[in-house]
Amino acid sequence: MAAGQIVGLVLFILFALIAVASFAFGEYKAVNLIKDRRKNIDYKQYLNYVWISAIVFTFAFTFMLYSIFSWNNIEQTWYRVVKCFLGGLLFGGSLSIGTFTFTLYYYCLSLPEDIKKRLFRYLMISVGLVFPSFLLGADAFGGLGGEGFLLPNGISFSKGFVTPVSGSANIAFYAVCILSGAIFVYALSDHFHYKKYKEHGLIDSTFLIAFPAGIIGARIAYVIGNWHEFASRDFWHVFAIWEGGLTILGGAIAGIVVGVAWYMFRNKGKSIWFAVDVIVPTILIAQAVGRWGNFFNCEVHGGLVPIDGWRWLPSFIVENAKYSSVNGWAPSGYIYAPLFFIEALVNLFGYFVLAHLFGIRLKKITEPGDLCFGYIIWYGATRVFMEPIRDASYNMGSDGYWSWLWSLIFVAVGTLLIVVNHVVRYYKKYKNNGDFSSDFYKKNGIFGSLITGLVAISFLVTGIVLMANNQGGLAIALNPFNIGVIFLVSGISILLGTLIPLSQLLFHHWSHIKVENEPTI
């Protein structure tokens, strides 16, 4: 190693230590503020320590990244340096400020209202910047390996870092991604439980039970859907999970069912509806993180696409997408469509739609349990459209139709559960003399029934026409038949949704009859 590289390595370690120390000090001061029980607290002094720690961490992290150039003898072109500094400053700032403000905003109950509002703005800005700034900083070091270079997908105890073509890993990044996503789900769910019950650890045992149950369910679903792979092999291969083969749909079902049962057993007196509405949508975040494991493994991608259409992605993603674990290297000028990235974004967007749009902004029109059932619809719909454009090698079943049909079933079942949830709750309100005499229910019932009914009929007709005009057989692709099936299932789901406003109209009518028939005193 040359002298310049040694200096770069020393600087990398030095700045890394400064970054860790400043981050730990900032969080330490934030926790001290939370624990401070004095009546007259000097918030400004505490916050000054926190902001200084964030600034030190940001610059230390940025220079740590910059030292990688010297350490690895990388050519410092102007655009790489700009990406390094800009990405490092934005990521370091958003990570540190986001973490500190999250801790203070949600756990320091004595904060004055004006400070809380300011911290919340900082938190929202940090959340919006952390992921794109990470990609920008990482892109500064993308494409450095030349042709035929792949990012490591794990660590071997005998070979060190390995890639999908150089050997098998003892510590696979895929497993690290899955575990990281699960831990994030636990932390976020525990945080929301603390906000409601002012107690940590309520979901510890649920997490320890539901996570392995999800892994087992994912394996069972994969084996059932791909039994043709195992029919001619020794039976013990069914348990060889390290060879790959998990189905998220099966994992979601098993994890949710076992988790709900255990939570109800372990936390008697706590609302199961609150728990599922908090925990289940966060699974979308875990799945988004897990898809990066597919990226490192060069798997679960789409077909060949021209590379020029994907230059907007960071170069390290584009370069790694030139290889497929099944099909080998792509021809010159092409890559395998990085569907992992698209699906990760869709899952993250789905979480914010469920947890923030319906969970907060549109809370008046939702019922407890809707967010959980909404997850089933969202992920099922995501798979409906992702399966046909995925490389056929990664589809479930011998003809690839198995997982696609199950995705449609997810959409239909999720819709049915929401409908039943609303109708049953409306009935309970009516039975308990709830206010169903209001004109709101009458108007909502009439107009809601008309709108959803017309939309449902149009979808049903479109689906039947497309299916009838299909010339080919069953195949997993966006052909007229499959699009027709999508419209048909959507039409049935919307038609089921019509039961919600109809039930409101019906209970409104019954409540009027009940009032009119009551004897007057």
Secondary structure, 3 states (H helix, E strand, C coil): CCHHHHHHHHHHHHHHHHHHHHHHHHHHHHHHHHHCCCCCCCHHHHHHHHHHHHHHHHHHHHHHHHHHHHHCCCCCCHHHHHHHHHHHHHHHHHHHHHHHHHHHHHHCCCCCHHHHHHHHHHHHHHHHHHHHHHHHHHHCCCCCCCCCCCCCCEEECCCEEECCCCCCCCEEHHHHHHHHHHHHHHHHHHHHHHHHHCCCCCCHHHHHHHHHHHHHHHHHHHHHHCHHHHCCCCHHHHHCHHHCCCCHHHHHHHHHHHHHHHHHHHCCCCCHHHHHHHHHHHHHHHHHHHHHHHHHHCCCCECEEEHHHHCCCCHHHHHHCCEECCCEECCCCEEECCHHHHHHHHHHHHHHHHHHHHHHHCHHHCCCCHHHHHHHHHHHHHHHHHHHHECHHHCCCCCCCHHHHHHHHHHHHHHHHHHHHHHHHHHHHHHCCCCCCCHHHHHHHHHHHHHHHHHHHHHHHHHHHHHHCCCCCCCCCCCHHHHHHHHHHHHHHHHHHCHHHHHHHHHHHHHHHHHHHCCCC
